[in-house]
């Protein structure tokens, strides 16, 4: 069931999210009016692309987590990865970045692709392979990258940003950290 849900998510994103118009629009990312995800992160136990276990407790460690939902098939996602790596290295202590690799499933070739992408981009932050609960959580995401913000209670807060927009991520994060 987990592989089926991930395949549906990946197919949906591949067909609709990372089209030519999305690639050409990376400098003018859109802020979503309606969230493509639920209001709260679900409980989950998943693995990172490096095989480490991670749970929803990862969000309790920081005031705000920037969650970048991306795919290994998506040129804008890959192109912004070096900037995300740099952003992760310069964040204040009460913030973090977590990647969610939407097209990866347990033991899939996308895991190796994601490892290569983040290694080459020097993007040294946690990247999660979604379990069934996370796959359901992101099932409404139609565009990658999609970036959401989660507070320490596991609640989705702030604006949802569609498309690659590092400046937008930073601005929204600064607003949320001030609150």
Protein Blocks (a to p, Z undefined) as FASTA:
>chain_A
ZZmmmmmmmmmmmmmmmgfklmmmmmmcccdfbdcbdfbdcddddddfkopacdfklmmm
pmbdcdddddfklmklmmmmmmmmmmmmmgcfkbccddddfkbcehiaklmmmmmmmmmn
opacddddddfklmmmmmmpcbdcddddddfkopaehjddedjdfklmmmmmmmmmmZZ
